[in-house]
Amino acid sequence: LVRLWSVSGLDVPESVLYDAKRSILYVSCINGKPAKRDGNGYIVRLGLDGKLSEPRWITGLDAPKGMGLRGDSLFISDITLLREVDLKTGKVVRSLRAPGARFLNDVAVGPAGRVFVSDSVTGSVLVLEGDKLVSLASLEPFGGANGLLAQGKTLLVGTPRGIARVSPSTGKVSLQVAVKGLDMIDGLRAAGSGKYIVSDWKGRTLLVHASGTTTLLLDTTAQKIQSADLELIPEKKLLVIPTFFHNKVVAYRLR
């Protein structure tokens, strides 16, 4: 990795999402404790060069984390709510409560437009059906659920045991890639040829091969700098990592 730029002064940035249509990055900022309902959370719009487009584009959230795009809607997980934002106005148009949810985390949107969200406390994955969030699968046998990646007709889920596979139609769960030595996969992105780039929240960023072996790309655990829900833009060879309590977003070029 070659470091390109960093943006400081962000308040607990948890997730980065690339909007190819608008050529912009969204950054969710908790701005407080990850499970506290305080109305302090916000979303930043950031250029691919690291310049702040809109420092506080959406405000009034509690502890926003994962995000997903569907058409002109941005979906944001917010503790026990899934928020839907109209990208044309920047306004929250729906706040959907997930029954039994305790800590909604990542969001992914499948090719058919289905919206999925993980709950890291209950270890479950939910799916949006109309105006309701319903349970799809339990990842408790794999130690929990965090990072999500919709890939073709499959939903991949980051767990402490590796990358699990969930059938969006049946909810059947299996382990796609077993990875040893993980704390929890937070960010999960496809890197081509059966490989994935993942972030292990405590500060490691890894390239996971199809065999389960890993290549360490970055390790900031000694500096106590976290590696949260990262974004990978393959066509630009750009990797963007939010550092959570370190209050920065850092971009790297992949060689």
LINCORSUL-V376245 format. One line per field, one symbol per residue. ss: DSSP state (h for helix, s for strand, l for the rest). phi: phi as a letter, one per 30 degrees, with the letter a starting at -180 (. if undefined). psi: psi as a letter, one per 30 degrees, with the letter a starting at -180 (. if undefined). A space follows every 10 residues. Layout:
ss: ???
phi: ???
psi: ???
This chain:
ss: lsssssssll llsssssssl lllssssssl llllllllll ssssssllll lsssssssss sllsssssss llsssssssl ssssssllll ssssssslll lllssssssl llllsssssl lllssssssl lssssssslh hhlllllsss sllssssssl lsssssslll llssssssll llllssssss ssllssssss lllsssssll lllssssssl llllllllsl ssshhhlsss sslslllsss sssll
phi: .cdcabbcid chdcbbbccd dchbccbdbd hlddbcdbic dacccbddci dddbdbdbbi dcbdbdbbcb iccccbdbic cccccdddci cdcbbcdcei dbadbcbbcd edidccbcbd ddicccbdbi cbcbdcacce dcjkbbdbbd biccccbdbd ckcccbddcc idcbcdbdbd icdadcdbbd cihicbcbcc edkccbccde djdbcdcabc dddhcdbcdd bbcedchccb cdchddibcb cbcdd
psi: kjkellklgk jikekkkkje efhlkkkkje hakfgkjfgf llkkkklfgg kjejeieklg ldikcllkkj bgkkkkkidg kjkkkjfefg kkfkjkkjkf keikdlkkkl eggkkkkljf efglklkkjc gkklkelkge fggakckkjj jbgkkkkklf fbjlkkjfef gkkljejkkl gldkjdkjkk glhglkklkj efgkkkjklf ffllkkekjg eeghjljbil kkjefghkkk kkgcffhlkk kkkk.
